[in-house]
Amino acid sequence: MLKHLPRLLAAAVLTLAFNACAQEQKEAAAAPVAAEAGKTYFPIEPAQPTASGDKVEVLEVFSYACIHCAHFQPYADEIKAKLPAYAEFSYMPAIFNEAWEAYARAFYTAQALGLQEKTHQAMFDAVHRDHRQIRSFDDIAKFYGEHGADVEKFKQTAGSFEVESKLARSRSLVPKFGVDGTPTIIIDGRYRITAASAGGYPQLVSLVDTLVKKAHAERTAAGAKK
């Protein structure tokens, strides 16, 4: 046993060094990123209206068709959990093609029927984890029927004025935000962030926190001038 001690000690040292290196890399990956306009985030000019009233809006532009959005969802949940009382998180589905429009219509229909929170993660799971075959809006309606919706009412609501109005708003605002991919985070209609600009999802979470505080300070200052 004693003759093997140097080897065991060497192996232990290497293991500790490896673990320390891995921890350093993990901490570096999650380190806060500086808010640099034009580099880590992009000002939206002109700023666009929000739907959050007096609260700072944190808006995720996404699609159920986007696997990156599915991967980002745990980070979106983290952002929501960490938001201060003066901020509000919401979603806006992007409509880049016909398939994405169907998912956007489904999102707003589920929202109108009070099913969005219940089914949001389930839809990501169905499409990207379970690889469910969804070829038509009937398939989408059937999915929501499995989660408590009346299928016929779901289809009727999908063509309602409320849903059409929200789809029209998305078609109008997403290009004005400068969004060309998902997921993208819009802070208060003023700032655009992506994982690529932030340097990764953990950094994006940190940057959202910084820009929410910045937007709140700007709102406060603007209110003080009135």
N, C-alpha and C positions, 0 to 999 in steps of 0.2 A: 504493500500500500504506500509506504513512504517513498519508494522509488518513483512512484507515479505522481507524487505531490506537485513537483514543478509543472508538469503538464496540466494537472487539474487547476492549479493556480493561474497558469497562463490562459486556460480556457475560460476561467471565471472572469479574468481581467478583460478578455476579448468580448465576452458576453456583456459585461457592464458597459464597456466602451460602445458596443453596438447599440445597446438600449439607450444610452445617453445621447448618442448621435441621432437615433430615431426620435427621441423626445424633443431634441433641439429642432429637428426638421419639422415636427408637428407644431411646435410653438411658433416657429418662423412662418409656417403656412397660415396660421391663424392670427398672426400679428396684425394690429390695426394698420390700415393703409391711409396715407395722407389724402385729404380732399384737394385735388388739383384740377381746376377747371380746364377742360380741353384734353385732359389726360386720364384721370381716374373717374371723372364724371363730366357730363356735358350740359351746359345751360341750354334751356329750351327758349328760343326767341322767335316770336313773343311767347311769354308764359301763357299757358292754357288754363281755362276755367276748371275748377274742381267740383266735385259733388259732395264734399265733406263739411260744408258749412264753415263753422268757426275752427274746425280742427285741421291740422296739417294732414294732407292726404298722402298715403303711401299706396301706390297703385301698381299691381303686378300685371303687365301685359303678357298674356300666356295663351296656350292652346292645349286642349286635351290630346291633340294629335302630335304634340311636341314631346319627344322623350326627354329632352333636357329640362322641360318644365316638370316632368314627373320626378326627375332626379333632384330638382330644386325644391320640391314641395316641403321636405323637412326643414329646409332653411327658411322658407316662407312662414312656416309655423313658428319657427324661432323668432323671426322678426315680429310677428303678431304678438307673441308672448312678451316681448321686451319693449313694446311701444309705450311711451308715456301717455298719460291721460289726455294730453292735448293733441294726440295724433290718432289716425284711423286707417286701418288697412282694408283694401278692397281689390277686386279683380276686374280686369277688362280683357275679354277674349279677343285676340287678333283675328282678322279675316283676310288671309292671304290667298285663299283659293276656295273652291266649292266645298271641299271636304271640311276645311276649317270653319266655313260658315255654318255647316250643319252642327258642329260641336259648339260654336258660339250660340246658335239658336237654342241648343239643348241647355247650355249653361243659364241663359236668361230665362228660359221656361222653368227650369228647376228653381231658380231664384224666385220667380213669380208665385210658384206653388209652395214655397217654404221648404224645399228639398235640397237646396244648394249645399248647405253645410254638411248635411248627412251623406251626400253622394259625391262630394268633390274628390276625396281620396279614392273612393270606390271606382270612379270612372277612370282615373289614372291607372289603377290596378287592373281593371278589365282590359284596357287597351294595351298597356305596356308590360304588365307582369303575366297576365293570363292569355294575352294575344287573342282576345275575343274577336271574332269576325263581325265587324260592324260595317255593312256595305250600304246602308240606307238609313233614312230618318226613322223608318219603321223599326229597324234594329235598335236604334237609340231609344225610341219610345218604349220598346220592350224591356230594355235595360232598366229604365226608370220605373217601369211597372213592377219590376222585381224588388224595387226599393221603396214601395209604398204609393207610387203614383197611379191614378186611374189613367190607363193608356189613352183612351179616347179624349179625356179632358186634357191630357198632356199635349196631344196633337192639336187640339183646338187652341189651347193657350199659346202654342208655338207660333201661330199666325196672328196673335192678338196685336193690338195697337201698342201696348206696353212693350212687348218683345221687339216689334219692328222698330220702335223709337230708340231702344237701347242699341240695337244692331246698327242703326243709322249713326248714332253717336260714336260708336266704336269705329265705323268706317271713316268718319270725319276726323276723329282725334288721333288715332294711331299714326297716320302720316304726319300730322302736325307735331306730334311728339318726336318725330324722327326715328321711329322704331323700324328696324329692318330685320329683326330676329327676336326670338323668344327663348328664355324669359328675359324681360327688361323691366326694371323698376323705375317708376316715375315718382319723384318727390314733389308733391304740392303743385304739379303742373309746371314746375320750374327747372327741375334737374333730371337727367336721364343717366341711369347706371346699368351696366351689364357685368356679368362675371368676367368677361374678357377685359373690360376697362378697369375693374377693381383688382383683378389678379386672382380670382377664384371665388367660390361661394362663401367661405368664411370671411374673406375680406369684404365681400359685398355686404354681408350682414353688418359688419363694423361700420362701413361707409354709409349705410342707410341711417344708422344711429347718428352719425356726425351731421349728415345733411338734413335730417329731421330737426335737429336742434338749430341748425343754421336757418332753415325755413321758418321755424317758430320765432326766432329772434328777429327775422326780417318782418314777419307779420306784426310782431309786437311794436317794432320801431315805426312801421307804417301807420299803425293805429294811434301811436303817441303823437304823430304829426297832424292828425285830423282835429 
